[in-house]
Amino acid sequence: MNCPFCLFKDSKVLDSRLIKSGASIRRRRVCHSCERRFTTYETIELSMPKIFKKDGRREDYNRDKIFGGLEKACQKLPVSPKQIENIVEKIEKKILELNKSEIRSRLIGNFMMIHLKDLHPVAYIRFASVYTSYEDIEEFFNYLKEDQKHLFFKDQIQ
C-alpha cells in the first residue's frame, strides 16, 4: 500500500477490524519511510448481473435506480433513508443469491414491491400504480382488492 503522504511503497498493518457486517475491513497502517499513520478500507467487489429490460435492452446493474424508485415511492412519508438503504441491501443480497449473469428487470421490481408492502402501504400503492401499469383505475382497484390481505388498511377496500 502506498503511503498517501510520502508515496513510499511499503507500510505495516497495525490493526485490522471488520466493519459493516463483515462486508469491509478497516486497516490502520504506518508508513515504513515517514512513519505517519493512515487508514485504509477494503471491500469485496461483487459482480452484479446484467439487467434484461422489458424492451429487450440489456444494461449494467445500477443501484441508484433501485434507491431512486424506492425513494420516490416513500416521498413525504415517515420513511428514513436508512430504511430505504436497508431494502436496497436486501434486494442486492437476493440478486446475488440467484447467481445469474443476467436477470429480468421485472424480478427486481417484484422484490421492490415485496419490501414496500412491508414498509408502508402508501409507498407500496404508489410504486404498484406505476410499476404494474394498469390501463384504468378499476383494473388497478381490482388488483388492490386481490392483494388486500397484505395491506394495513384492508377494511377500506371492499
N, C-alpha and C positions, 0 to 999 in steps of 0.2 A: 504494500500500500504506500503510495507516495505521500509524503508529508505536505499538507496544504500550506505550510509556512515557508519551508526551505526547498521543497520538492525533492528531498532526498528519497531514494527508492526503498528504504528499509525502515520498518518500525516494529515495535514489540507490542503484543496484545497484553494489556494489564488485567482486563476484566471483560467477560462476556456474559450477557444476560438475554434470555428470551423475552420478547415483548409481543404485545398484540396477539395473545392466544397462541403463541408459538409460530406465528407467520413471519416474524422478523427476529433478527439478532442484533443487539446493540453491543458494540465493541469499543472499549476505552483503550486507546493506544498512546505510545510515546515514541517520538522520533529518535533514532539512534544518533543522528547528527546534531540537531539543535536542542534536543531533549524537551521540546514542547509537547504538550498533550492535546489530543483531539479525539473526537468520537466518530465512528462510522456505523452505518446501519446496513445490514444485509437482508434482502428479501428474496424470496423464491419467485422467479419469473415463470408464470404459468402460461401455457399456450392455450388460448381460448379458441373455440371452433369458429369457423366462418358462419355467417348468418345467411340463410336462404330466405329471401324476401318473397312476399305474395306475388309480385310481378315477375319473378324469375331471376332477379338480380341476386348476386352474392356480394356480401360486404364484410369487412372486418367487424368483429365484436366491438361495441362501443358502450362502455359502462355509463357514460354520461347520458346516453339516450334513455336508459332504464331509469336512472336517477331523475332525469328531467320529466319523464312521463309520470312517475310516482309523485314528484313534487307538484306538478300541475293538478293532479287528482286531489292532492291534500291541501291545495291553496286555501288560505283563510280558515283552516280547521285546526283544532288543537293537536297537531302532529308535529313533532320536532324533527329537525334534520337528522338527528341521531337515529330516530326510529326509521326514517327512510333509508339511511345508510345501512342499518341492520338488515332491512329487507333486501337491499341490493346484494349484500354479502351472502345472504341465504340463497338468493337466486343464482349467484355466481357459483356457489358451492354445488347446487343442484346441477347446473350446466356441466361443471367439471366431472361430477359423478357419472354423467351419461357417457363420458369417454368417447365422444364422437368428434370427427373432424369437421362436421357441418351439422347445424340444427336449423329447424324452421323458426322464423320469427314468431309465428303463431304460438309455439310452445313457450317462448319467453313471455308473451302476452298472457298466456294462461297462468304461468307462475305468478305474474304480477297480480292478476285478478284474485288468485287464491290468497295471497298475502294482504291485499287491500280489503278483502272480505272480512278478514280477522281484525284488521287495524281500525277501520272506520266505515260505517255503512254509506255515508255520503261520498267518501272518496271512491269506494267501490262502484257506486252507481255512476259517478262522473266518468270514471275510467271505462266502465262497461258501455255507457252510452256512446262513446267514441269508438272504442275497440271493436264492439260487436257490429257496428254499422247497420242498424235496422233501418228499414225504409220509412216506417211510420211509428207514431207513438204507441199505437195499440199493440203492434208486434213487440215493441220493447217492453211494454207493460206486461204482456203475457210471459215474456222471458223472466221478468222480475217475480211474477206470481209463481212460476215454476221453481224459482230459486229462493223463495221466501223463507225457507227453513234456516237459511244462513244469515238472514238479516236481523238486526236488532229491532226494527220496527215492523215486524211481520204482521201485526194486528191491523195495521193501516192499509195493507194490500189485500183486498178480498175480491 
